[in-house]
Amino acid sequence: MMHSSWIQGDYEVTTDPSRIDIVVVHGFLFDSYWAKGIPRETVENSIRNSLCFGVYRGKEQAGFARVITDHTTYAYLADVFILPEYRGRGLSKWMMECIVAHPDLQGLRRWMLATRDAHKLYKRFGFRPLAAPDRWMERHDPDVYARKPGP
Ligand SMILES: CC(C)(COP(=O)(O)OP(=O)(O)OC[C@H]1O[C@@H](n2cnc3c(N)ncnc32)[C@H](O)[C@@H]1OP(=O)(O)O)[C@@H](O)C(=O)NCCC(=O)NCCS
């Protein structure tokens, strides 16, 4: 499996899953507003079955994003974060540039994501509110992790 990497100064974005610090990623997602209480094993399984992007300074995980995709027609962008101590220096914008430039994610018919307040970040990469929300349906179970035993 070929991994993609991009380097800028002290930072690296890479899709190499062996670089992911699962304690850091699980720790952030466990406290996040969208995946509160997510079990460690659920995070591990989701990473194994996704195309993941990590931002690193040396070995230190600074950020993360997960793309759920068939690498051909569709991608769903999820679990995007930059750790608080690394925010405000353009890392999420750079990670987004790397994501949309990834060779396996070209020519897709659709990208999707959901966000509470980061619309402006995604807008610059071409994301727009649903043009026809009446055509979309979802099965949403926001409390699913609360019903499972924690880590
Ligand atoms: C959102 C987040 C990833 C931004 O990371 P960052 O590296 O600090 O952001 P950058 O320095 O690359 O700048 C992001 C740009 O998006 C904008 N932005 C839009 N929504 C934002 C938000 N909710 N938080 C921070 N910046 C946001 C910023 O203003 C900035 O634009 P500007 O350069 O024109 O001012 C980071 O604040 C984070 O991890 N937040 C908590 C988790 C989260 O909400 N993730 C997104 C889930 S959809």
The ligand as a MOL file (V3000), in Angstrom:
LIG
                    3D

  0  0  0     0  0            999 V3000
M  V30 BEGIN CTAB
M  V30 COUNTS 48 50 0 0 0
M  V30 BEGIN ATOM
M  V30 1 C -11.7900 23.6040 13.1220 0
M  V30 2 C -10.3150 23.3030 13.3300 0
M  V30 3 C -9.9670 21.9850 12.6670 0
M  V30 4 C -9.4910 24.4230 12.6860 0
M  V30 5 O -8.1190 24.0960 12.7860 0
M  V30 6 P -6.9570 25.1920 12.6570 0
M  V30 7 O -5.7210 24.5030 12.1820 0
M  V30 8 O -6.8320 25.9710 13.9070 0
M  V30 9 O -7.4970 26.1350 11.5140 0
M  V30 10 P -6.6420 26.9830 10.4500 0
M  V30 11 O -5.5710 27.7330 11.1730 0
M  V30 12 O -6.2160 26.0780 9.3200 0
M  V30 13 O -7.7540 28.0060 9.9340 0
M  V30 14 C -9.0540 27.5380 9.6330 0
M  V30 15 C -9.8090 28.5530 8.8470 0
M  V30 16 O -11.1830 28.1880 8.9350 0
M  V30 17 C -11.8710 29.1560 9.6840 0
M  V30 18 N -12.8100 28.4500 10.5720 0
M  V30 19 C -14.0690 28.1800 10.2180 0
M  V30 20 N -14.7090 27.5540 11.1730 0
M  V30 21 C -13.8230 27.3770 12.1710 0
M  V30 22 C -13.9210 26.7680 13.4540 0
M  V30 23 N -15.0490 26.2110 13.8880 0
M  V30 24 N -12.8500 26.7440 14.2350 0
M  V30 25 C -11.6810 27.2990 13.7980 0
M  V30 26 N -11.5580 27.9020 12.5870 0
M  V30 27 C -12.6260 27.9310 11.7800 0
M  V30 28 C -10.8270 29.9860 10.3950 0
M  V30 29 O -11.3100 31.2780 10.6410 0
M  V30 30 C -9.7040 29.9540 9.3740 0
M  V30 31 O -9.9860 30.7850 8.2870 0
M  V30 32 P -9.1420 32.1520 8.0490 0
M  V30 33 O -7.7250 31.7290 7.8170 0
M  V30 34 O -9.7970 32.7580 6.8570 0
M  V30 35 O -9.3050 32.9340 9.3200 0
M  V30 36 C -9.9300 23.2770 14.8320 0
M  V30 37 O -10.3350 24.4820 15.4270 0
M  V30 38 C -10.5470 22.1220 15.5880 0
M  V30 39 O -9.9780 21.0340 15.6270 0
M  V30 40 N -11.6970 22.3690 16.2330 0
M  V30 41 C -12.3350 21.3580 17.0890 0
M  V30 42 C -12.8330 20.1930 16.2880 0
M  V30 43 C -13.7710 20.5970 15.1950 0
M  V30 44 O -14.6890 21.3630 15.3960 0
M  V30 45 N -13.4990 20.0370 14.0050 0
M  V30 46 C -14.3120 20.2830 12.8370 0
M  V30 47 C -15.4560 19.3380 12.8430 0
M  V30 48 S -16.4560 19.5510 11.3760 0
M  V30 END ATOM
M  V30 BEGIN BOND
M  V30 1 1 1 2
M  V30 2 1 2 3
M  V30 3 1 2 4
M  V30 4 1 2 36
M  V30 5 1 4 5
M  V30 6 1 5 6
M  V30 7 2 6 7
M  V30 8 1 6 8
M  V30 9 1 6 9
M  V30 10 1 9 10
M  V30 11 2 10 11
M  V30 12 1 10 12
M  V30 13 1 10 13
M  V30 14 1 13 14
M  V30 15 1 14 15
M  V30 16 1 15 16
M  V30 17 1 15 30
M  V30 18 1 16 17
M  V30 19 1 17 18
M  V30 20 1 17 28
M  V30 21 1 18 19
M  V30 22 1 18 27
M  V30 23 2 19 20
M  V30 24 1 20 21
M  V30 25 1 21 22
M  V30 26 2 21 27
M  V30 27 1 22 23
M  V30 28 2 22 24
M  V30 29 1 24 25
M  V30 30 2 25 26
M  V30 31 1 26 27
M  V30 32 1 28 29
M  V30 33 1 28 30
M  V30 34 1 30 31
M  V30 35 1 31 32
M  V30 36 2 32 33
M  V30 37 1 32 34
M  V30 38 1 32 35
M  V30 39 1 36 37
M  V30 40 1 36 38
M  V30 41 2 38 39
M  V30 42 1 38 40
M  V30 43 1 40 41
M  V30 44 1 41 42
M  V30 45 1 42 43
M  V30 46 2 43 44
M  V30 47 1 43 45
M  V30 48 1 45 46
M  V30 49 1 46 47
M  V30 50 1 47 48
M  V30 END BOND
M  V30 END CTAB
M  END
